[in-house]
Amino acid sequence: MTSSGFVALVVEDDVLTRMDIAGAFVARGWAVLEAASGEAALALCNSGTRVDALITDIDLGGGASGWDVACAFWQRGVLPVIYVSASTDLPHRRVLQSRFMAKPCRPSALIEACAHLHESFRRQNCGGHAGRNEAVGPA
């Protein structure tokens, strides 16, 4: 399944992990933006850059966290968010209709989760039902 022109933002402080995730999305037809820190992601948010889905680590090595990044993007508009982290999931910190995936996870599982959330958002915007927070374990 391809994204049909959707833009995913991958926020990950580990360069190899970020490249692996971004490369998998690109290989499946997604346009991908990358941010190596929470601050870089917030700069993209504040610039008004189009982002259709957010994939973020939680612990970004100091400064803004993945929680902060997701909240900032949700303040400008609702979008699918997938938290990918070795950190403990804190459901009360997540934005609505988000998903948590524990590291390590297969990029293919991440892409499928993102596509599923994106479809849920599309249905909701066409009069469907609201989603819920979901947690997904290691793939």
HELIX and SHEET records of a PDB file:
HELIX    1   1 VAL A   15  ALA A   27  1                                  13    
HELIX    2   2 GLY A   38  SER A   47  1                                  10    
HELIX    3   3 GLY A   66  ARG A   76  1                                  11    
HELIX    4   4 PRO A   91  ARG A   93  5                                   3    
HELIX    5   5 PRO A  107  ASN A  125  1                                  19    
SHEET    1   A 6 ALA A  31  ALA A  35  0                                        
SHEET    2   A 6 VAL A   7  VAL A  11  1                                        
SHEET    3   A 6 ALA A  53  THR A  56  1                                        
SHEET    4   A 6 VAL A  81  SER A  85  1                                        
SHEET    5   A 6 SER A  98  ALA A 102  1                                        
SHEET    6   A 6 GLU A 134  VAL A 136  1                                        
END                                                                             
